[in-house]
Amino acid sequence: MRRRRSVEVFSLSFLDCICCGFGAIILLLVLTEIGRPVVLEKSRKSLDGQVRYLTEKLYAIQGTTNELTRELEGSRATLQQERQKLARLAGELSAIQGQYNSSTQDASVSNRVEGALVAAYQKLSAEMQRLLQQRAKRPATAAIGGIPIDSEYVIFVVDTSDSMTDNHWDANLAIIDEILSLYPHVLGMQIMNDQGTYMFEDSKGKWLADSADERAEIRKRAKHWAAFSQSNPVPGIEEAIRSYWAADKRISVFVLGDEFTGKSIQAALDSISALNKPGPDGRRPVRIHAIGFPEGPGMSPDTNIRFSALMRLVCSQNNGTFIGLKN
């Protein structure tokens, strides 16, 4: 009987198969690792391209945004300019309407003598009672319309423009002297021009002490006084009220002039009224009187008429008297 050959499990053939299998696996791994860097490189390049594209888009959007922002700012500036222009035109229209209304209402006003006194009585201090008693012993002065002397302080606001100094200066000085003669003694006085420029520059905000020497000095300086003027009494009136207004003082402001070149009569009235506010009794602390001189050679009739129209209203609203002089 033949004996069968024994079979070995780990024979050469088996080992060959195992080695081939492992070799195939290793080859697959090697091939896979070689392909991955190529794929990663392509992916990186694709992402870089997308980043560049998006960056360019972002810059384009930012540029468009900046341009739109500049256009918006330009539109806002243009709108603001148009609004300012509209407001200016509205103000000019209001000024023209005010001038027209004032000219229409006061067209008949042209250098007439106003002898009527429109001022109401103020309560008089003991000092003013004494002054009135002295005044009663003196003859009445008709040259300035009988303006009362019930004030303790006197301020002159004088137009020093060429139309006044060339045509009316001697008469102006005579009227100032006449007004001073009505007040034998006051507690304080001051003199400035229509622009609020003081005759005595170092006395701004102060009262000049009343004395014979001081009055003589005022008369002396007034003869050669030539301060810059714009023929508009409103700044001088405002300076007088603003610097010297006091509820416990009785003050009279005398305005002497022949022209009003301001833009609006109503605006001037509002400005003066806001400064010279009435007290509890409804009366204003500062009386405002005015002497209007007639139209001179080369003057505009309109500015002369507007001065009369303005000062009539100012005096009426501030317990004073307006007197228009003839040639």
C-alpha positions as CSV (number, residue, x, y, z in Angstrom):
1,M,0.0,0.0,0.0
2,R,1.4,3.5,-1.2
3,R,1.6,6.1,1.4
4,R,0.1,9.6,0.6
5,R,2.4,12.6,0.5
6,S,1.8,15.1,3.3
7,V,0.7,18.6,2.2
8,E,2.5,21.6,3.7
9,V,0.4,24.6,4.3
10,F,3.2,27.2,4.0
11,S,4.6,26.0,0.8
12,L,6.4,28.1,-1.9
13,S,3.2,28.6,-3.9
14,F,1.4,30.0,-1.0
15,L,4.1,32.4,-0.1
16,D,4.2,33.6,-3.7
17,C,0.5,34.4,-3.6
18,I,0.8,36.2,-0.4
19,C,3.7,38.3,-1.7
20,C,1.9,39.2,-4.8
21,G,-1.1,40.4,-2.8
22,F,1.0,42.5,-0.6
23,G,2.8,43.9,-3.6
24,A,-0.4,44.8,-5.3
25,I,-1.6,46.6,-2.1
26,I,1.7,48.5,-1.8
27,L,1.5,49.5,-5.5
28,L,-2.0,50.9,-5.0
29,L,-0.8,52.9,-2.0
30,V,2.1,54.3,-3.9
31,L,-0.1,55.3,-6.9
32,T,-2.6,56.9,-4.6
33,E,0.0,59.0,-2.7
34,I,1.5,60.2,-6.0
35,G,-1.9,61.5,-7.3
36,R,-3.0,63.4,-4.1
37,P,-0.4,66.2,-4.3
38,V,-1.6,66.9,-7.8
39,V,-5.2,67.2,-6.7
40,L,-4.3,69.4,-3.7
41,E,-2.3,71.7,-6.0
42,K,-5.2,72.0,-8.4
43,S,-7.5,72.8,-5.5
44,R,-5.1,75.4,-4.0
45,K,-4.8,77.1,-7.4
46,S,-8.6,77.1,-7.8
47,L,-9.1,78.6,-4.4
48,D,-6.4,81.3,-5.0
49,G,-8.2,82.2,-8.2
50,Q,-11.5,82.6,-6.4
51,V,-9.9,84.7,-3.7
52,R,-8.4,87.0,-6.3
53,Y,-11.7,87.3,-8.1
54,L,-13.6,88.1,-4.9
55,T,-10.9,90.6,-3.9
56,E,-11.3,92.4,-7.2
57,K,-15.0,92.4,-6.8
58,L,-14.6,93.9,-3.3
59,Y,-12.3,96.7,-4.6
60,A,-14.8,97.4,-7.3
61,I,-17.7,97.6,-4.8
62,Q,-15.6,99.8,-2.5
63,G,-14.8,102.1,-5.5
64,T,-18.4,102.3,-6.4
65,T,-19.3,103.0,-2.7
66,N,-16.8,105.8,-2.5
67,E,-18.1,107.4,-5.7
68,L,-21.6,107.2,-4.4
69,T,-20.6,108.7,-1.1
70,R,-18.9,111.6,-2.8
71,E,-22.0,112.2,-5.0
72,L,-24.1,112.1,-1.8
73,E,-21.9,114.6,0.0
74,G,-22.0,116.8,-3.1
75,S,-25.8,116.6,-3.3
76,R,-26.0,117.5,0.4
77,A,-23.7,120.5,0.0
78,T,-25.7,121.6,-3.0
79,L,-29.0,121.2,-1.0
80,Q,-27.6,123.2,1.9
81,Q,-26.5,126.0,-0.5
82,E,-29.9,126.0,-2.1
83,R,-31.5,126.2,1.4
84,Q,-29.3,129.1,2.4
85,K,-30.1,130.9,-0.9
86,L,-33.8,130.3,-0.4
87,A,-33.6,131.7,3.2
88,R,-31.6,134.7,1.9
89,L,-34.1,135.4,-0.8
90,A,-37.0,135.0,1.7
91,G,-35.2,137.6,4.0
92,E,-34.7,140.0,1.1
93,L,-38.4,139.5,0.1
94,S,-39.5,140.3,3.7
95,A,-37.2,143.3,3.8
96,I,-38.6,144.6,0.5
97,Q,-42.2,144.0,1.6
98,G,-41.4,145.9,4.9
99,Q,-40.0,148.8,3.0
100,Y,-42.9,148.9,0.6
101,N,-45.5,148.7,3.4
102,S,-43.6,151.4,5.4
103,S,-43.3,153.6,2.3
104,T,-47.0,153.1,1.5
105,Q,-48.1,153.9,5.1
106,D,-45.8,156.9,5.6
107,A,-45.6,158.4,2.1
108,S,-47.0,161.6,3.4
109,V,-44.2,162.0,5.9
110,S,-41.7,164.6,4.5
111,N,-40.0,167.0,6.8
112,R,-42.9,168.6,8.6
113,V,-42.7,170.3,12.0
114,E,-44.1,168.0,14.6
115,G,-44.9,170.2,17.5
116,A,-47.2,167.7,19.3
117,L,-45.7,165.9,22.3
118,V,-46.4,162.1,22.2
119,A,-44.6,161.3,25.4
120,A,-46.5,160.1,28.5
121,Y,-45.6,161.1,32.0
122,Q,-43.1,159.2,34.0
123,K,-43.0,159.1,37.8
124,L,-40.7,161.8,38.9
125,S,-38.1,161.5,41.6
126,A,-37.5,164.3,44.0
127,E,-34.5,165.4,41.9
128,M,-36.8,165.7,38.8
129,Q,-39.4,167.6,40.8
130,R,-36.6,170.1,41.6
131,L,-35.6,170.3,38.0
132,L,-39.2,170.9,36.9
133,Q,-39.5,173.7,39.3
134,Q,-36.4,175.3,37.9
135,R,-37.8,174.7,34.4
136,A,-41.1,176.4,35.3
137,K,-39.1,179.6,36.1
138,R,-37.6,179.6,32.6
139,P,-39.4,180.6,29.3
140,A,-40.7,177.8,27.2
141,T,-38.4,176.8,24.3
142,A,-40.5,176.2,21.2
143,A,-37.5,175.3,19.0
144,I,-37.6,171.7,19.9
145,G,-41.3,171.1,20.4
146,G,-41.5,171.4,24.2
147,I,-39.8,168.0,24.9
148,P,-40.2,167.3,28.7
149,I,-37.2,167.3,31.0
150,D,-38.2,164.4,33.3
151,S,-35.1,162.3,32.6
152,E,-32.1,162.0,34.9
153,Y,-29.7,160.9,32.1
154,V,-29.4,162.1,28.5
155,I,-27.7,160.4,25.6
156,F,-27.2,161.9,22.1
157,V,-27.0,159.7,19.0
158,V,-25.9,161.9,16.1
159,D,-25.6,161.1,12.4
160,T,-22.1,162.1,11.4
161,S,-22.4,161.3,7.7
162,D,-21.5,163.7,4.9
163,S,-25.1,164.6,4.3
164,M,-25.3,165.9,7.9
165,T,-21.9,167.5,8.2
166,D,-22.1,169.2,4.8
167,N,-25.8,170.4,5.0
168,H,-27.0,170.5,8.6
169,W,-24.1,170.6,11.0
170,D,-24.5,174.2,12.2
171,A,-28.2,173.6,12.9
172,N,-27.4,170.2,14.5
173,L,-24.9,171.9,16.9
174,A,-27.5,174.5,17.8
175,I,-30.1,171.9,18.5
176,I,-27.7,169.9,20.7
177,D,-26.9,173.1,22.6
178,E,-30.6,173.9,22.9
179,I,-31.4,170.4,24.3
180,L,-28.6,170.7,26.8
181,S,-29.9,174.1,27.9
182,L,-33.3,172.4,28.7
183,Y,-31.6,170.3,31.4
184,P,-30.0,172.5,34.0
185,H,-28.4,169.5,35.6
186,V,-28.5,165.7,35.0
187,L,-27.0,162.8,36.8
188,G,-25.1,161.7,33.7
189,M,-24.9,162.2,29.9
190,Q,-23.2,160.6,26.9
191,I,-22.8,161.3,23.2
192,M,-22.1,158.9,20.3
193,N,-22.7,158.8,16.6
194,D,-25.2,156.6,14.7
195,Q,-22.8,153.7,14.5
196,G,-22.3,153.7,18.3
197,T,-18.9,155.4,18.2
198,Y,-18.3,157.5,21.3
199,M,-17.2,161.2,21.0
200,F,-15.1,160.4,24.2
201,E,-13.7,157.0,23.3
202,D,-12.5,156.2,26.8
203,S,-15.9,156.8,28.3
204,K,-17.6,153.8,26.7
205,G,-20.0,152.2,29.2
206,K,-19.6,155.1,31.6
207,W,-21.6,158.3,32.2
208,L,-20.0,161.7,31.6
209,A,-20.3,163.8,34.7
210,D,-22.5,166.9,34.1
211,S,-20.6,170.1,34.5
212,A,-20.2,173.4,32.7
213,D,-16.7,172.4,31.6
214,E,-18.0,169.0,30.3
215,R,-20.8,170.7,28.3
216,A,-18.3,173.2,26.9
217,E,-16.0,170.3,25.8
218,I,-18.9,168.6,24.1
219,R,-19.7,171.7,22.2
220,K,-16.1,172.2,21.2
221,R,-15.5,168.6,20.0
222,A,-18.9,168.5,18.2
223,K,-17.7,171.3,15.8
224,H,-15.0,169.1,14.3
225,W,-16.5,165.6,14.9
226,A,-16.3,163.4,11.8
227,A,-16.6,159.8,12.9
228,F,-17.4,157.1,10.3
229,S,-21.1,156.8,9.6
230,Q,-23.4,154.6,7.5
231,S,-26.5,156.9,7.9
232,N,-28.3,154.3,10.0
233,P,-29.2,155.3,13.6
234,V,-30.2,151.8,14.7
235,P,-26.6,150.7,15.8
236,G,-26.2,153.8,17.9
237,I,-29.7,153.4,19.5
238,E,-28.9,149.8,20.3
239,E,-25.5,150.7,21.8
240,A,-27.2,153.4,24.0
241,I,-29.9,151.1,25.3
242,R,-27.6,148.0,25.7
243,S,-24.9,149.8,27.6
244,Y,-27.0,152.2,29.7
245,W,-30.4,150.6,30.2
246,A,-31.4,150.3,33.8
247,A,-34.8,149.8,35.3
248,D,-34.1,152.3,38.1
249,K,-32.9,155.1,35.8
250,R,-34.9,157.6,33.7
251,I,-33.0,158.0,30.5
252,S,-33.7,160.0,27.3
253,V,-32.0,159.3,24.0
254,F,-32.0,162.1,21.4
255,V,-31.5,160.9,17.8
256,L,-30.4,163.5,15.3
257,G,-30.2,162.5,11.7
258,D,-31.5,162.7,8.1
259,E,-31.2,159.3,6.6
260,F,-32.0,155.6,7.2
261,T,-30.1,153.2,4.9
262,G,-31.0,150.0,6.8
263,K,-32.7,147.1,5.0
264,S,-35.9,146.8,7.0
265,I,-37.8,149.3,9.2
266,Q,-39.7,146.4,10.9
267,A,-36.4,144.6,11.8
268,A,-35.1,147.9,13.3
269,L,-38.3,148.3,15.4
270,D,-38.1,144.7,16.6
271,S,-34.5,145.0,17.6
272,I,-35.0,148.2,19.5
273,S,-38.1,146.9,21.2
274,A,-36.3,143.7,22.3
275,L,-33.6,145.8,24.1
276,N,-35.9,148.5,25.6
277,K,-38.3,146.1,27.3
278,P,-41.3,147.6,29.1
279,G,-41.5,147.3,32.8
280,P,-44.4,146.0,35.0
281,D,-46.3,149.2,34.3
282,G,-46.0,148.7,30.6
283,R,-43.7,151.6,30.0
284,R,-40.2,151.4,28.6
285,P,-37.3,152.7,30.8
286,V,-35.6,154.6,27.9
287,R,-37.4,157.4,26.2
288,I,-36.4,157.9,22.6
289,H,-36.8,161.3,20.9
290,A,-35.7,162.2,17.4
291,I,-35.0,165.3,15.3
292,G,-35.3,164.7,11.6
293,F,-33.4,167.1,9.3
294,P,-34.6,167.8,5.7
295,E,-33.3,166.4,2.5
296,G,-30.1,168.0,1.4
297,P,-28.5,168.5,-2.1
298,G,-27.6,165.2,-3.7
299,M,-29.4,163.1,-1.1
300,S,-31.9,160.3,-1.9
301,P,-35.4,161.3,-1.0
302,D,-36.2,157.7,-0.2
303,T,-33.6,157.5,2.6
304,N,-34.8,160.8,4.1
305,I,-38.4,159.7,4.1
306,R,-37.5,156.3,5.6
307,F,-35.6,158.0,8.4
308,S,-38.8,160.0,9.2
309,A,-40.9,156.9,9.0
310,L,-38.6,154.9,11.2
311,M,-38.1,157.5,13.9
312,R,-41.8,158.4,14.1
313,L,-42.6,154.7,14.9
314,V,-39.6,154.4,17.2
315,C,-40.5,157.5,19.2
316,S,-44.2,156.4,19.3
317,Q,-43.3,153.0,20.7
318,N,-40.7,154.3,23.2
319,N,-42.6,157.2,24.8
320,G,-40.8,159.9,22.8
321,T,-41.3,162.7,20.3
322,F,-40.3,163.0,16.7
323,I,-39.8,166.5,15.2
324,G,-39.2,167.0,11.5
325,L,-37.5,170.2,10.5
326,K,-38.0,172.2,7.4
327,N,-35.4,173.9,5.3
